[in-house]
Amino acid sequence: MRKSLLLPGDRELAASLALATRRRHAGLSAGEQRSPDPGGGIEFADYREYLAGDDPRAVDWAVYRRLGRLLVKICAEERELTLVVLLDASRSMDYGADPDRGLASKLDHAKRIASILACVAFGAGNRAGLEVLGPRLVQAFAPARGRTSSLAFEEAASRVTPLSAFSPSASLRDFVSRHARRCVAVLISDLMYPEWPEVLGALSASGCESQVIQVLAAEEFEPTVRGETTFVDAENLGEAPVHADRATLARYANELEGFLAATRRTATRLGLGWVLAPTDGRMEELFRDELRRGRFLC
């Protein structure tokens, strides 16, 4: 059996949160998510299956006597959302694991974030799916609903491995063709590829309400290398000899700061949410503070 991606407290964290969508999306079906649709909560819109925890008074017992099915009436403002998590599985994401410090790689950190987000969606009766950025977009977990789907989602996420072939632009084109205006999207990526502005542009153009979670390793913020060393590009395996002295590390820190400022600025300009998720950060802070502050969660 694979090791669980979720740690103690992660499911409880997810249970205390909900998606806070601000737009209407095409292709919505009946569900629990409350979004700002007209109707005031009193106009009957549809039925959905009864879920554990629902108020029994909401069950349409006349339908149950006729069909033998427990169905709950929902109003016009209640709509099911589909959350699609886009997971970067490039080789650069397979970096940062430090067992001595209890730190996961960027990819494993991203999988854990994705699994918590899915639990948030499932807990509110919404659907969640997982798609992986590779040479093209690969569906790792088809959108499903129900609290029992969280284990299947986590299992699917745990099977994702780093890919040697990687085309984020092609993957985002696939995403737009499949999901334009039909879902809430979260891109989890280190954005360490030249095409990142194009990728963010495509995500914005999809018409989906979207959130970018940029994942970086603790080592990338504070490199521990000193002296003569050789850096290897994780994507193309190119090598670059470097003398890591104080001046070099200062220039690196400035470059990294500029890169993060650029990704955040671009995302904001395109109407995308953006948060930074370092591998040594606390999930409580990411979800309760950062994603709530950006009004992606409530």
C-alpha positions as CSV (number, residue, x, y, z in Angstrom):
1,M,0.0,0.0,0.0
2,R,1.2,3.5,-0.8
3,K,2.1,5.9,1.9
4,S,-0.7,8.4,2.5
5,L,-0.2,11.8,1.1
6,L,-2.3,13.4,3.7
7,L,-0.9,14.0,7.2
8,P,-2.8,14.1,10.5
9,G,-5.1,17.1,10.6
10,D,-5.3,17.6,6.8
11,R,-8.8,16.1,6.5
12,E,-10.0,18.2,9.4
13,L,-8.5,21.3,7.8
14,A,-10.3,20.6,4.6
15,A,-13.6,20.0,6.4
16,S,-13.5,23.5,7.8
17,L,-13.2,25.1,4.4
18,A,-15.2,25.6,1.2
19,L,-14.6,26.9,-2.3
20,A,-15.6,30.5,-2.6
21,T,-16.3,30.8,-6.3
22,R,-17.3,34.2,-7.6
23,R,-18.3,33.5,-11.2
24,R,-21.0,31.4,-12.8
25,H,-19.8,28.5,-14.9
26,A,-21.4,26.7,-17.8
27,G,-22.2,23.0,-17.4
28,L,-23.0,23.2,-13.6
29,S,-25.2,20.5,-12.2
30,A,-27.1,20.1,-9.0
31,G,-25.0,20.1,-5.8
32,E,-24.3,21.9,-2.5
33,Q,-21.9,24.7,-3.5
34,R,-23.4,28.1,-2.8
35,S,-22.4,30.6,-5.5
36,P,-23.8,34.1,-6.2
37,D,-26.5,33.0,-8.6
38,P,-29.9,34.8,-8.6
39,G,-32.7,33.2,-6.8
40,G,-32.3,34.1,-3.2
41,G,-32.3,30.5,-2.0
42,I,-36.0,30.0,-2.3
43,E,-36.7,29.1,-5.9
44,F,-36.7,25.4,-6.6
45,A,-34.1,24.4,-9.2
46,D,-33.5,20.6,-9.1
47,Y,-32.8,17.6,-7.0
48,R,-29.6,15.9,-5.8
49,E,-28.9,12.7,-4.0
50,Y,-29.1,12.7,-0.2
51,L,-25.7,12.8,1.4
52,A,-24.8,11.9,5.0
53,G,-25.2,15.0,7.2
54,D,-28.0,16.6,5.1
55,D,-31.0,17.9,7.0
56,P,-33.7,15.1,6.7
57,R,-36.3,17.9,6.4
58,A,-34.8,18.8,2.9
59,V,-35.7,15.3,1.6
60,D,-38.6,15.2,-0.8
61,W,-40.5,12.3,0.8
62,A,-43.2,12.2,-1.9
63,V,-40.5,11.4,-4.4
64,Y,-39.1,8.8,-2.0
65,R,-42.5,7.1,-1.8
66,R,-42.8,7.1,-5.6
67,L,-39.2,6.2,-6.6
68,G,-37.6,4.8,-3.5
69,R,-34.8,7.3,-3.8
70,L,-33.6,9.8,-1.2
71,L,-33.5,13.1,-3.1
72,V,-32.9,16.6,-1.7
73,K,-34.6,19.7,-3.1
74,I,-32.1,22.4,-3.9
75,C,-32.8,26.1,-4.7
76,A,-31.6,28.1,-7.7
77,E,-28.6,29.5,-5.9
78,E,-27.2,26.0,-5.1
79,R,-24.9,24.6,-7.8
80,E,-22.3,21.8,-8.0
81,L,-18.9,23.0,-9.0
82,T,-16.2,21.0,-10.7
83,L,-12.7,21.6,-9.3
84,V,-9.9,20.6,-11.7
85,V,-6.4,20.5,-10.2
86,L,-3.6,20.9,-12.8
87,L,-0.4,19.2,-11.5
88,D,3.0,20.0,-12.8
89,A,4.9,16.7,-13.1
90,S,8.1,18.0,-14.7
91,R,11.4,16.8,-13.5
92,S,12.2,20.1,-11.8
93,M,9.3,19.3,-9.4
94,D,11.2,16.2,-8.3
95,Y,13.5,18.3,-6.1
96,G,13.7,19.4,-2.5
97,A,13.2,16.3,-0.5
98,D,15.1,16.4,2.8
99,P,14.2,13.5,5.1
100,D,16.4,14.8,7.8
101,R,14.3,18.0,8.0
102,G,11.0,16.2,7.2
103,L,10.6,18.0,3.9
104,A,8.9,16.5,0.9
105,S,9.9,17.1,-2.7
106,K,8.1,19.8,-4.6
107,L,6.0,17.2,-6.4
108,D,5.0,15.4,-3.2
109,H,4.2,18.7,-1.6
110,A,2.0,19.6,-4.6
111,K,0.2,16.2,-4.4
112,R,-0.6,16.8,-0.8
113,I,-2.0,20.3,-1.6
114,A,-4.0,18.8,-4.4
115,S,-5.5,16.1,-2.1
116,I,-6.5,18.6,0.5
117,L,-8.2,20.8,-2.2
118,A,-10.0,17.7,-3.4
119,C,-11.2,17.0,0.1
120,V,-12.5,20.6,0.3
121,A,-14.5,20.1,-2.9
122,F,-15.8,16.6,-2.0
123,G,-16.8,17.8,1.5
124,A,-19.2,20.3,0.0
125,G,-20.8,17.9,-2.4
126,N,-18.8,19.2,-5.4
127,R,-16.7,17.3,-7.9
128,A,-12.9,17.2,-8.2
129,G,-10.6,15.8,-10.8
130,L,-6.8,15.7,-11.3
131,E,-5.0,16.4,-14.6
132,V,-1.2,16.2,-15.1
133,L,0.9,18.5,-17.2
134,G,3.2,16.4,-19.4
135,P,3.9,16.2,-23.1
136,R,0.1,16.7,-23.3
137,L,-2.5,16.9,-20.6
138,V,-3.1,13.5,-18.9
139,Q,-6.2,12.8,-16.9
140,A,-5.1,11.1,-13.7
141,F,-8.5,11.2,-12.0
142,A,-11.8,11.9,-13.8
143,P,-14.0,14.4,-11.9
144,A,-16.1,12.6,-9.3
145,R,-18.1,13.6,-6.3
146,G,-18.9,12.1,-2.9
147,R,-16.8,12.1,0.3
148,T,-15.6,8.5,-0.5
149,S,-13.9,9.8,-3.6
150,S,-11.2,11.5,-1.6
151,L,-9.3,8.2,-1.1
152,A,-9.4,7.4,-4.8
153,F,-8.2,10.9,-5.6
154,E,-5.3,10.6,-3.2
155,E,-4.4,7.2,-4.6
156,A,-4.4,8.6,-8.1
157,A,-2.3,11.6,-7.1
158,S,0.2,9.3,-5.3
159,R,0.8,7.4,-8.6
160,V,2.0,10.6,-10.5
161,T,5.7,10.4,-11.2
162,P,8.1,13.0,-12.8
163,L,7.9,13.0,-16.5
164,S,10.9,13.5,-18.8
165,A,8.7,14.8,-21.7
166,F,7.1,18.0,-20.8
167,S,5.2,20.6,-22.7
168,P,3.2,22.9,-20.4
169,S,1.9,25.0,-23.3
170,A,0.4,22.0,-25.1
171,S,-1.0,20.8,-21.8
172,L,-2.8,24.1,-21.2
173,R,-4.2,24.1,-24.8
174,D,-5.7,20.7,-24.0
175,F,-7.1,22.1,-20.8
176,V,-8.8,25.0,-22.6
177,S,-10.3,22.7,-25.2
178,R,-11.7,20.3,-22.5
179,H,-12.8,22.7,-19.7
180,A,-13.2,26.2,-21.0
181,R,-15.7,28.0,-18.7
182,R,-16.7,24.7,-17.2
183,C,-14.7,24.4,-14.0
184,V,-12.8,26.0,-11.2
185,A,-9.1,25.4,-11.9
186,V,-6.0,25.2,-9.7
187,L,-2.5,25.1,-11.2
188,I,0.1,23.7,-8.9
189,S,3.6,24.3,-10.3
190,D,7.0,25.7,-9.7
191,L,6.6,27.6,-13.0
192,M,10.3,27.0,-13.7
193,Y,10.0,26.8,-17.5
194,P,10.4,29.5,-20.1
195,E,6.7,29.2,-21.2
196,W,5.3,30.2,-17.9
197,P,3.8,33.5,-19.1
198,E,2.1,31.6,-22.0
199,V,0.8,29.0,-19.5
200,L,-0.7,31.7,-17.2
201,G,-2.2,33.5,-20.3
202,A,-3.9,30.3,-21.4
203,L,-5.3,29.6,-18.0
204,S,-6.7,33.1,-17.9
205,A,-8.1,32.8,-21.4
206,S,-9.9,29.6,-20.4
207,G,-12.7,31.6,-18.7
208,C,-12.4,29.4,-15.6
209,E,-12.0,30.9,-12.2
210,S,-8.4,30.0,-11.6
211,Q,-5.8,29.9,-8.8
212,V,-2.1,29.5,-9.2
213,I,-0.2,27.8,-6.3
214,Q,3.6,28.2,-7.0
215,V,5.6,25.6,-5.2
216,L,9.3,26.0,-4.4
217,A,11.6,24.0,-2.3
218,A,13.2,25.3,0.9
219,E,16.6,24.7,-0.6
220,E,15.7,27.0,-3.5
221,F,15.2,29.9,-1.1
222,E,18.3,29.3,0.9
223,P,20.9,27.1,-1.1
224,T,23.3,25.3,1.1
225,V,25.9,24.8,-1.6
226,R,29.2,26.6,-1.2
227,G,32.4,26.8,-3.3
228,E,32.9,25.1,-6.6
229,T,29.9,23.0,-7.8
230,T,28.1,22.0,-10.9
231,F,24.4,22.6,-11.4
232,V,22.4,20.2,-13.6
233,D,19.2,21.5,-15.3
234,A,16.5,19.0,-14.3
235,E,14.6,19.5,-17.6
236,N,17.4,19.3,-20.2
237,L,20.2,17.8,-18.1
238,G,22.5,20.6,-19.2
239,E,25.4,21.3,-16.8
240,A,26.8,24.6,-15.6
241,P,29.8,25.0,-13.3
242,V,29.3,27.6,-10.6
243,H,31.5,29.1,-7.9
244,A,28.9,29.6,-5.1
245,D,30.4,32.4,-3.1
246,R,28.6,35.1,-1.2
247,A,28.3,37.4,-4.2
248,T,26.9,34.6,-6.4
249,L,24.3,33.6,-3.8
250,A,23.3,37.3,-3.4
251,R,22.7,37.6,-7.2
252,Y,20.8,34.3,-7.1
253,A,18.6,35.6,-4.3
254,N,17.8,38.8,-6.3
255,E,17.0,36.8,-9.4
256,L,14.6,34.5,-7.4
257,E,12.9,37.5,-5.9
258,G,12.5,39.1,-9.3
259,F,11.1,35.8,-10.7
260,L,8.5,35.5,-8.0
261,A,7.5,39.1,-8.3
262,A,7.1,38.6,-12.1
263,T,4.9,35.5,-11.7
264,R,2.7,37.1,-9.1
265,R,2.4,40.3,-11.1
266,T,1.5,38.5,-14.2
267,A,-1.1,36.3,-12.5
268,T,-2.7,39.3,-10.9
269,R,-2.8,41.2,-14.2
270,L,-4.5,38.2,-15.8
271,G,-7.1,37.9,-13.1
272,L,-5.7,34.8,-11.5
273,G,-5.2,34.1,-7.9
274,W,-1.6,33.5,-6.8
275,V,0.0,32.2,-3.7
276,L,3.4,30.8,-2.8
277,A,3.7,27.4,-1.2
278,P,7.3,26.6,0.0
279,T,7.9,23.0,1.0
280,D,8.7,24.0,4.5
281,G,5.5,26.0,4.9
282,R,2.6,25.1,7.1
283,M,-0.6,23.8,5.4
284,E,-2.7,25.6,8.0
285,E,-1.2,29.0,6.9
286,L,-1.5,28.2,3.1
287,F,-5.2,27.2,3.4
288,R,-6.5,29.3,6.2
289,D,-4.5,32.5,5.6
290,E,-3.2,32.7,2.0
291,L,-6.1,31.0,0.0
292,R,-8.7,32.6,2.3
293,R,-7.1,36.0,1.9
294,G,-7.2,35.6,-1.9
295,R,-10.9,34.7,-1.5
296,F,-10.5,31.3,-3.2
297,L,-11.6,29.5,-0.1
298,C,-13.9,30.5,2.7
